[in-house]
Amino acid sequence: MQYNLKERTSLKSMWLATIVACVTSVSFWLAASWSSGVNEPWDAQCYWTVLYPASLALTLTLGLLFQQRGWVAGPIVMFGQIPCVMMASGAGPLLAVGILYCALLSIPAVMLSWGARAIYRRLAAS
């Protein structure tokens, strides 16, 4: 399968954006867990009032980083909680529930990151 130069550059930027998003989101959730004094980010008292809205803002920002497929930033940010949980608590029997929880939380994040990229493209075109 041959790629032309533009496609190869696009693939490189997609991988770079994915790596940056992964590192940023895991760092965000580690800092959130550490500052809240809990092992799992979703156990923090301020999860729904501070951490989840901040993660959605991070999703919007990272959605603009991707040149294509901006919606990918949503699941990356939300599933960034899983490595934090595994580092603190290990892979216990409730890990599957945590993965399902992250999948549900990523639905609004997907819509926001996709919308941010669509708005950016529309503004850049005009």
Buried (B, 14 or more C-beta within 10 A) or exposed (E): EEEEEEEEEBEEBBEEBBEBBBEBBBEBBBEBBEEBEBBBBBBBEEBEEBBBEEBBEBBBBBBBBBEEBBBBBBBBBBBBBBBBBBEBBEEEEEBEEBBEBBEEBBEBBBBBBBBBBEBEEEEEEE
